[in-house]
Each structure stands twice: as C-alpha cells, then as structure tokens.
Amino acid sequence: MNLPVEEIIVPLDFPETTAKLKSISPTAKVPLLIWDGIEIWESLAIAEFIAEWAQPGEVWPLDAEARAIARAVSSEMHSGFQTIRSMCSMDIRARHPAPAMTPALEADIARLQTMWSGLRAKYGKGGPFLFGAWSAADAFYTPVVTRFRTYGLPLTGAAADYAAAILADPLFLKLEEQAKAEPWWISYGPDGRSSGYLKT
Ligand SMILES: N[C@@H](CCC(=O)N[C@@H](CS)C(=O)NCC(=O)O)C(=O)O
C-alpha cells in the first residue's frame, strides 16, 4: 500500500513519556494516526480507516466470512490477552527467560495455539498468514508472535509455523532492524520498569 506517512516515535517508559504522549495524543497512548488533520486513536479504528482507502483485500480478507472472522480475532486481541501482554512485555530485540507459568498465562497461550492453528487450517490455503494472504489480523498478532520468541514460550505445529512465517516476513525483518537500531533500553524487573539511552 505504501502510504506516505511520517513517523513520530515516542520511547515508552521514560520519565518524560507521558507528557510527550499527552502533547500529541488525546489518550496519551500510541498508536495515533493523524491524516489530513483528523486524529484517529485506537489501533482497530486506525485499521478500519486505512481499509476504507485501500483496495479490497489489502487490509481485510476479500471473502466475507474470512473478513468477519479476521475482525473477530483482531477485536479479541485488542481487548484481551491481558496476562501475556502484562507478563511478557513486547521487546523485539531482547531474549528473556519465560515467566513462571500461571493458569492465566497458560490459558492465553492455549487460546493462541488453538486460534492460530485453526485459522491456518480453515482459511490459510493462499499463503503463510492467518487468512492466507496478509491481513490486518496479522498486524494485530505480530506483537504477540514476538513475545513467544522473546520469552521462549511454547507453540507447536501450524501455530509454530505461523509464528516462524511472521518472523521471516520482509516487513517484519525491517521492523526488527528498526528495533535493533533504537538508541534506548527498557528493562522490566520486580521493582518496575527502568529505561535509559545506550552509550554511543
Ligand atoms: N487500545 C489501545 C491501546 C493503546 C496502548 O495501550 N498503547 C500503549 C503502548 S502498546 C501506550 O501507548 N502506552 C503508553 C505508556 O506506556 O506510557 C489501542 O489498541 O490502540
């Protein structure tokens, strides 16, 4: 699609982060898309806004059933998976030991295993992504895939193949390069989060 966008990156977890976010975003959170003076917050709303401009099939699957399911699993991500999100913060370039397994974390992992393998089996014939060709559902699940790698969490079969396909995708590899080039570090420990700039 190659939309002409300019990125403003706000490093999270610094003392000045909230003030910076408040100065550009009504919710003091990212992502936020500003397009022709319209401010759109919330990742799902951003995906829908872009889908209205894109060619059919570029953002959501072409098939009506697959499109409805893609929206359902994207909403499920948007509002759920609180345990894996809070216990395994996204950190593309780091590798951490897996946190101690709890029933809630186990349940998140089991649901992702079942969802990804089920979608691949039912809708995945035309390519390596959840609905075959890339869709916004993959954008919602890419951060989750990276958590499986960062924390060495278990995945098997078609779900593991899906995660591998995401991590080998050229667009993800570009994102990973950008993450590796970030000049700051963030650490999550028992005493909370700390951050700083790497020495050059
Ligand atoms: N429901 C929102 C969630 C936005 C959100 O929680 N963003 C986090 C980063 S993933 C954030 O900006 N946090 C601000 C902070 O940690 O100071 C969406 O999907 O867009």
The ligand as a MOL file (V3000), in Angstrom:
LIG
                    3D

  0  0  0     0  0            999 V3000
M  V30 BEGIN CTAB
M  V30 COUNTS 20 19 0 0 0
M  V30 BEGIN ATOM
M  V30 1 N -6.4540 0.1000 22.9710 0
M  V30 2 C -5.3180 0.8670 22.5090 0
M  V30 3 C -4.1240 0.5520 23.4090 0
M  V30 4 C -3.0490 1.5840 23.2810 0
M  V30 5 C -1.9270 1.3350 24.2710 0
M  V30 6 O -2.1090 0.7600 25.3600 0
M  V30 7 N -0.7300 1.7780 23.9090 0
M  V30 8 C 0.4070 1.6500 24.7910 0
M  V30 9 C 1.5860 1.0480 24.0510 0
M  V30 10 S 1.1770 -0.5100 23.3580 0
M  V30 11 C 0.8460 3.0410 25.2290 0
M  V30 12 O 0.8310 3.9750 24.4480 0
M  V30 13 N 1.2630 3.1980 26.4880 0
M  V30 14 C 1.6600 4.4620 26.9830 0
M  V30 15 C 2.6070 4.3310 28.1080 0
M  V30 16 O 3.0010 3.1880 28.4430 0
M  V30 17 O 3.0170 5.3720 28.6660 0
M  V30 18 C -5.0330 0.5300 21.0270 0
M  V30 19 O -5.2170 -0.6290 20.6420 0
M  V30 20 O -4.6390 1.4140 20.2620 0
M  V30 END ATOM
M  V30 BEGIN BOND
M  V30 1 1 1 2
M  V30 2 1 2 3
M  V30 3 1 2 18
M  V30 4 1 3 4
M  V30 5 1 4 5
M  V30 6 2 5 6
M  V30 7 1 5 7
M  V30 8 1 7 8
M  V30 9 1 8 9
M  V30 10 1 8 11
M  V30 11 1 9 10
M  V30 12 2 11 12
M  V30 13 1 11 13
M  V30 14 1 13 14
M  V30 15 1 14 15
M  V30 16 2 15 16
M  V30 17 1 15 17
M  V30 18 2 18 19
M  V30 19 1 18 20
M  V30 END BOND
M  V30 END CTAB
M  END
